[in-house]
Amino acid sequence: MQAVLGFHRPAMEAMTQKIVSAIAGPSMAGLIIAQFGLSAAYCFDVITFLESNRTK
C-alpha cells in the first residue's frame, strides 16, 4: 500500500496545482480585463512571462 501511495501522492498534488491555476488564471484575467482593459491584460501576461523566464 505504501508503494502505491508513493506514486499516487505526487500525482494528486500536481493535479491540485493544475486545477487551481486553471480556475485562478482565467478568473484573474477576467478581472484585469474588466477593470483595466484588454491591452492591460496582454501587458500583464508579457511581464509575467518575461519574469518567469528570467528566473529560470
Backbone as a chain_set.jsonl record, in Angstrom:
{"seq": "MQAVLGFHRPAMEAMTQKIVSAIAGPSMAGLIIAQFGLSAAYCFDVITFLESNRTK", "coords": {"N": [[0.83, -1.196, 0.0], [1.958, 1.219, 0.735], [3.774, 1.625, -1.323], [2.086, 2.108, -3.487], [0.878, 4.481, -2.616], [3.129, 6.069, -2.665], [3.479, 6.584, -5.368], [1.042, 7.681, -6.009], [0.512, 10.009, -4.451], [2.308, 12.256, -5.262], [1.28, 12.675, -7.841], [-1.362, 13.437, -7.306], [-0.938, 15.82, -5.878], [0.239, 17.408, -7.863], [-1.885, 17.537, -9.648], [-3.751, 18.991, -8.183], [-2.563, 21.534, -8.091], [-2.65, 22.18, -10.809], [-5.412, 22.311, -11.234], [-6.14, 24.445, -9.576], [-4.668, 26.551, -10.808], [-5.905, 26.496, -13.277], [-8.39, 27.486, -12.707], [-7.931, 29.886, -11.311], [-6.322, 31.439, -13.043], [-7.833, 32.182, -15.527], [-9.965, 33.534, -14.229], [-8.665, 35.624, -12.934], [-7.633, 36.938, -15.163], [-10.031, 37.758, -16.335], [-10.912, 39.615, -14.422], [-8.865, 41.544, -14.619], [-9.199, 42.367, -17.288], [-11.811, 43.417, -17.165], [-11.455, 45.515, -15.369], [-9.223, 47.061, -16.268], [-8.912, 46.789, -19.012], [-8.322, 45.193, -22.244], [-5.741, 45.514, -23.361], [-4.149, 45.991, -21.115], [-4.29, 43.517, -19.88], [-2.889, 41.931, -21.701], [-0.373, 43.164, -21.485], [0.216, 42.565, -18.804], [0.387, 39.793, -19.035], [2.634, 39.521, -20.715], [4.627, 40.663, -19.093], [4.631, 38.926, -16.854], [5.343, 36.573, -18.17], [7.931, 37.185, -19.127], [9.211, 37.577, -16.681], [8.995, 35.043, -15.516], [10.621, 33.582, -17.215], [13.052, 34.802, -16.795], [13.786, 34.047, -14.245], [14.43, 31.391, -14.475]], "CA": [[0.0, 0.0, 0.0], [2.835, 2.391, 0.786], [4.339, 1.812, -2.661], [1.039, 2.745, -4.302], [0.754, 5.858, -2.152], [4.324, 6.785, -3.106], [3.245, 7.048, -6.74], [-0.242, 8.382, -6.095], [0.522, 11.318, -3.789], [2.839, 13.344, -6.107], [0.357, 12.944, -8.946], [-2.503, 14.179, -6.771], [-0.501, 17.181, -5.553], [0.413, 18.122, -9.124], [-3.203, 17.769, -10.216], [-4.381, 20.064, -7.415], [-1.984, 22.795, -8.55], [-3.162, 22.463, -12.145], [-6.818, 22.699, -11.116], [-6.181, 25.794, -9.015], [-4.23, 27.525, -11.812], [-6.901, 26.52, -14.351], [-9.515, 28.302, -12.251], [-7.476, 31.214, -10.907], [-5.783, 32.18, -14.182], [-8.872, 32.85, -16.312], [-10.76, 34.482, -13.443], [-7.829, 36.818, -12.742], [-7.602, 37.63, -16.452], [-11.321, 38.425, -16.488], [-10.922, 40.803, -13.558], [-7.962, 42.557, -15.193], [-9.833, 42.898, -18.498], [-12.96, 44.222, -16.765], [-11.037, 46.717, -14.651], [-8.217, 47.886, -16.95], [-8.994, 46.631, -20.455], [-7.638, 44.071, -22.862], [-4.311, 45.776, -23.537], [-3.503, 45.823, -19.812], [-4.179, 42.078, -19.647], [-1.773, 41.466, -22.52], [0.859, 43.67, -20.87], [0.437, 41.758, -17.603], [0.821, 38.472, -19.488], [4.007, 39.643, -21.205], [5.51, 40.916, -17.948], [4.774, 37.701, -16.067], [6.073, 35.611, -18.986], [9.341, 37.558, -19.099], [9.715, 37.36, -15.341], [9.151, 33.6, -15.259], [11.779, 33.112, -17.994], [14.257, 35.38, -16.215], [14.145, 33.352, -13.015], [14.828, 30.003, -14.745]], "C": [[0.872, 1.256, 0.0], [3.466, 2.67, -0.579], [3.338, 2.501, -3.576], [0.885, 4.206, -3.902], [1.962, 6.701, -2.569], [4.19, 7.307, -4.524], [2.008, 7.934, -6.84], [-0.166, 9.811, -5.546], [1.126, 12.438, -4.649], [1.921, 13.695, -7.271], [-0.843, 13.756, -8.472], [-2.125, 15.615, -6.431], [-0.313, 18.006, -6.816], [-0.938, 18.453, -9.752], [-3.917, 18.905, -9.49], [-3.849, 21.42, -7.867], [-2.502, 23.16, -9.927], [-4.621, 22.913, -12.104], [-6.93, 24.121, -10.593], [-5.754, 26.821, -10.054], [-5.21, 27.599, -12.976], [-8.107, 27.36, -13.984], [-9.066, 29.735, -11.984], [-7.001, 32.052, -12.083], [-6.848, 32.903, -15.0], [-9.71, 33.847, -15.508], [-9.967, 35.764, -13.169], [-7.743, 37.629, -14.033], [-8.913, 38.379, -16.69], [-11.429, 39.676, -15.64], [-10.037, 41.915, -14.111], [-8.589, 43.185, -16.429], [-10.996, 43.809, -18.132], [-12.528, 45.548, -16.145], [-10.176, 47.65, -15.509], [-8.242, 47.782, -18.469], [-8.117, 45.498, -20.972], [-6.143, 44.306, -23.013], [-3.545, 45.639, -22.225], [-3.326, 44.341, -19.494], [-3.032, 41.493, -20.461], [-0.439, 41.926, -21.936], [1.202, 42.867, -19.617], [0.952, 40.373, -17.975], [2.273, 38.511, -19.956], [4.978, 39.827, -20.042], [5.708, 39.646, -17.13], [5.519, 36.62, -16.843], [7.57, 35.919, -18.96], [9.957, 37.304, -17.731], [9.916, 35.876, -15.051], [10.327, 33.03, -16.044], [13.082, 33.646, -17.415], [14.718, 34.597, -14.998], [14.593, 31.912, -13.258], [16.306, 29.893, -15.0]], "O": [[0.549, 2.24, -0.665], [3.667, 3.828, -0.945], [3.707, 3.381, -4.354], [0.772, 5.075, -4.767], [1.834, 7.903, -2.798], [4.732, 8.364, -4.849], [1.952, 8.837, -7.674], [-0.736, 10.726, -6.14], [0.505, 13.495, -4.762], [1.796, 14.861, -7.644], [-1.289, 14.667, -9.169], [-2.91, 16.532, -6.67], [-0.669, 19.184, -6.841], [-1.113, 19.529, -10.324], [-4.615, 19.698, -10.121], [-4.625, 22.365, -8.009], [-2.769, 24.332, -10.194], [-5.018, 23.801, -12.858], [-7.72, 24.915, -11.104], [-6.398, 27.862, -10.184], [-5.339, 28.651, -13.603], [-8.78, 27.894, -14.866], [-9.739, 30.686, -12.382], [-7.25, 33.257, -12.12], [-6.775, 34.122, -15.154], [-10.12, 34.881, -16.034], [-10.531, 36.858, -13.17], [-7.775, 38.859, -14.003], [-8.906, 39.504, -17.189], [-11.976, 40.685, -16.084], [-10.41, 43.088, -14.078], [-8.522, 44.401, -16.607], [-11.153, 44.872, -18.732], [-13.16, 46.58, -16.37], [-10.361, 48.867, -15.491], [-7.644, 48.617, -19.148], [-7.296, 44.932, -20.251], [-5.353, 43.383, -22.811], [-2.392, 45.207, -22.234], [-2.319, 43.951, -18.902], [-2.285, 40.65, -19.965], [0.519, 41.155, -21.9], [2.366, 42.529, -19.401], [1.844, 39.839, -17.316], [3.055, 37.62, -19.621], [6.039, 39.204, -20.017], [6.834, 39.324, -16.751], [6.251, 35.83, -16.248], [8.386, 35.013, -18.791], [11.102, 36.863, -17.637], [10.897, 35.494, -14.413], [10.97, 32.086, -15.584], [14.119, 32.994, -17.537], [15.918, 34.495, -14.746], [15.09, 31.267, -12.334], [16.81, 28.797, -15.244]]}, "num_chains": 1, "name": "protein.A"}
